[in-house]
Amino acid sequence: MASPVTAPSVAGEARTLEVMAAIRPRAITPEGREQRERILRAAIELFTSHGFRGASLDRVAEAVGISRQGVLHYFPSKAHLLLGVLELRDAETTAQGEARTREGDTFAENLLALVAHNQRESDLTRLYTVLAGESAAPEHPGNERFRERYRVVREMMAGGVKEARSETGELAPGIDDETLATLLIAVMDGLQLQFLLDPESVDMVAPFAAFLRLAGLSPEAA
């Protein structure tokens, strides 16, 4: 089991991760990159099943077939491993969105495709939902990362809403771009939680498409 730490030390570690990464860059060989990704994939499965608190570095090491020290070679702490998992998920989501944009998808089509992807990739969606919920605690090492992530996503969403409004002029009259962006994120997150709790009864795509139509953001209108 990982050594216990106090809440202040965990929060302090999370705040200094970027500085530490800049101070201690690591040169990674192709084999090292493959091993690093295997560790991240194992961590994704364990964080999804047990949450950040319930998944130890020892269990990650066991899943990969290496020692605890082998995990620490790539991720100096469990908090580093958490951020690595979040970065991997964000990188994959960003790459998919950029590919759809290059293919000419509109803002609304991108959102609907993202919801459909999250429904298909339910394990990654569950991981995000579990970690986001846990990170609401101020002492959680992912707290600052998730707060910053939501801020960035709100800004990106508001930019997309603004652009779509300039093209159609029919979006949710009386609701400003920032508020509509916040609502879009809330609907997506809420649908994810309901779907994960009852996947046999809840579909994410059709209700989200209906919300887009209510907002004047349907792919057909965009």
C-alpha positions in Angstrom: 0.0 0.0 0.0 1.1 3.6 -0.6 2.3 5.5 2.4 -0.5 7.7 3.9 -0.2 11.4 3.5 -2.0 14.3 5.1 -4.5 16.4 3.1 -2.3 19.5 3.0 0.7 17.6 1.7 -1.3 16.1 -1.1 -2.8 19.4 -2.1 0.6 21.0 -2.0 2.1 18.3 -4.2 -0.7 18.8 -6.8 0.1 22.6 -6.9 3.8 22.0 -7.6 3.6 19.2 -10.2 4.1 21.4 -13.2 7.2 23.1 -11.6 8.6 19.7 -10.7 8.1 18.4 -14.2 9.9 21.4 -15.6 12.8 20.9 -13.2 13.2 17.1 -13.8 12.6 16.4 -17.5 13.1 12.7 -18.5 14.4 11.4 -21.7 12.3 8.5 -22.7 13.2 5.8 -25.3 10.6 4.3 -27.6 10.5 1.3 -25.2 10.1 3.7 -22.3 7.2 5.4 -24.0 5.4 2.1 -24.5 6.0 1.2 -20.9 4.7 4.6 -19.8 1.5 4.1 -21.8 1.0 0.6 -20.3 1.2 2.1 -16.9 -1.3 4.7 -17.8 -3.7 2.2 -19.3 -3.5 0.1 -16.2 -4.1 3.2 -14.0 -7.1 4.1 -16.1 -8.7 0.7 -15.4 -7.9 0.8 -11.7 -8.9 4.4 -11.2 -12.2 3.6 -13.0 -12.9 0.6 -10.8 -11.7 1.9 -7.5 -11.3 5.7 -7.7 -8.1 7.6 -7.1 -8.1 6.8 -3.4 -8.8 3.1 -3.8 -6.1 2.4 -6.4 -2.6 2.0 -5.0 0.7 2.3 -6.9 1.3 -1.3 -5.9 -1.8 -2.5 -7.7 -0.9 -0.5 -10.8 2.6 -2.1 -10.7 1.1 -5.5 -10.3 -1.3 -5.0 -13.2 1.6 -4.0 -15.5 3.9 -6.8 -14.2 6.6 -4.5 -12.8 7.7 -3.3 -9.4 6.4 -0.2 -7.6 9.8 1.4 -8.2 9.3 0.8 -11.9 6.1 2.8 -11.8 7.8 5.6 -9.8 10.6 5.7 -12.5 8.0 7.2 -14.9 5.6 8.9 -12.4 7.4 10.2 -9.2 4.2 10.0 -7.2 0.6 8.9 -7.4 -0.5 12.4 -8.1 1.8 12.5 -11.1 0.2 9.3 -12.3 -3.3 10.9 -12.0 -2.3 13.9 -14.0 -0.8 11.6 -16.6 -4.1 9.7 -16.9 -6.0 13.0 -17.3 -3.6 14.3 -19.9 -3.9 11.1 -21.9 -7.6 11.3 -22.0 -7.6 15.0 -22.9 -5.1 14.4 -25.6 -7.2 11.7 -27.2 -10.4 13.8 -27.0 -8.6 16.8 -28.5 -7.2 14.8 -31.4 -10.6 13.4 -32.2 -12.2 16.9 -32.1 -9.5 18.4 -34.4 -9.9 15.5 -36.9 -13.7 16.2 -37.0 -13.1 19.9 -37.5 -10.7 19.2 -40.4 -13.4 17.1 -42.0 -15.7 20.2 -41.8 -17.9 19.3 -38.9 -19.7 22.3 -37.3 -19.6 23.1 -33.6 -22.9 21.3 -33.0 -21.8 18.3 -34.9 -18.6 18.1 -32.9 -20.5 18.2 -29.6 -22.9 15.5 -30.7 -20.1 13.3 -32.0 -18.3 13.8 -28.6 -21.4 12.7 -26.7 -21.7 9.6 -29.0 -18.0 8.8 -28.5 -18.4 9.1 -24.7 -21.3 6.7 -24.8 -19.3 4.1 -26.8 -16.2 4.5 -24.7 -18.0 4.0 -21.4 -14.9 3.0 -19.4 -13.2 6.3 -20.1 -16.4 8.2 -19.4 -16.7 6.4 -16.1 -13.1 7.3 -15.2 -13.7 11.0 -15.9 -16.9 11.0 -13.9 -15.4 9.2 -10.9 -12.3 11.4 -10.8 -14.3 14.6 -11.4 -16.6 13.7 -8.5 -13.7 12.9 -6.2 -11.8 16.1 -7.2 -14.6 18.2 -5.8 -12.8 17.8 -2.4 -10.3 20.7 -2.0 -7.6 18.3 -0.8 -7.8 16.0 -3.8 -4.7 16.2 -6.0 -6.9 16.6 -9.1 -8.9 19.5 -7.6 -6.9 22.3 -9.3 -6.6 20.4 -12.5 -10.3 19.9 -12.8 -11.1 23.4 -11.9 -8.8 24.7 -14.6 -10.1 22.2 -17.1 -13.7 23.3 -16.5 -12.6 26.9 -16.9 -10.9 26.2 -20.2 -13.8 24.1 -21.5 -16.3 26.9 -20.6 -14.2 29.3 -22.5 -13.9 27.0 -25.6 -17.7 26.3 -25.4 -18.5 30.0 -25.2 -16.3 30.7 -28.2 -18.1 28.0 -30.2 -21.5 29.3 -29.1 -20.5 32.8 -30.1 -19.4 31.7 -33.6 -22.5 29.7 -34.1 -24.7 32.6 -33.0 -22.9 34.9 -35.5 -23.7 32.4 -38.2 -27.4 31.7 -37.4 -28.5 34.5 -35.1 -31.1 32.1 -33.6 -29.5 30.7 -30.5 -31.3 30.7 -27.2 -32.5 34.4 -27.1 -32.0 36.0 -23.7 -29.1 33.6 -22.7 -25.6 34.9 -23.1 -22.8 32.8 -24.6 -21.1 32.0 -21.3 -24.3 30.9 -19.7 -25.3 28.7 -22.6 -21.8 27.2 -22.6 -22.2 26.3 -18.9 -25.6 24.7 -19.6 -24.1 22.6 -22.4 -21.4 21.3 -20.1 -24.0 20.6 -17.4 -26.3 18.7 -19.7 -23.4 16.6 -21.0 -22.1 15.8 -17.5 -25.6 15.0 -16.2 -26.4 12.7 -19.1 -23.1 10.9 -18.6 -23.9 10.2 -14.9 -27.4 9.0 -15.7 -26.1 6.8 -18.5 -23.4 5.3 -16.3 -25.9 4.5 -13.6 -28.4 2.9 -15.9 -27.0 2.3 -19.4 -29.8 0.0 -20.4 -32.4 2.8 -19.9 -30.6 6.0 -20.7 -29.3 7.1 -24.0 -27.0 10.1 -24.1 -27.2 11.1 -27.8 -30.9 11.6 -28.5 -31.5 13.8 -25.4 -28.5 15.9 -26.1 -29.5 16.3 -29.7 -32.9 17.5 -28.4 -31.2 20.0 -26.1 -29.2 21.3 -29.0 -32.4 21.9 -31.0 -33.9 23.7 -28.0 -30.8 26.0 -28.0 -30.9 26.5 -31.8 -27.6 24.6 -32.0 -28.8 21.4 -33.8 -26.5 20.1 -36.5 -29.3 20.6 -39.0 -29.5 24.3 -38.0 -25.8 24.9 -37.9 
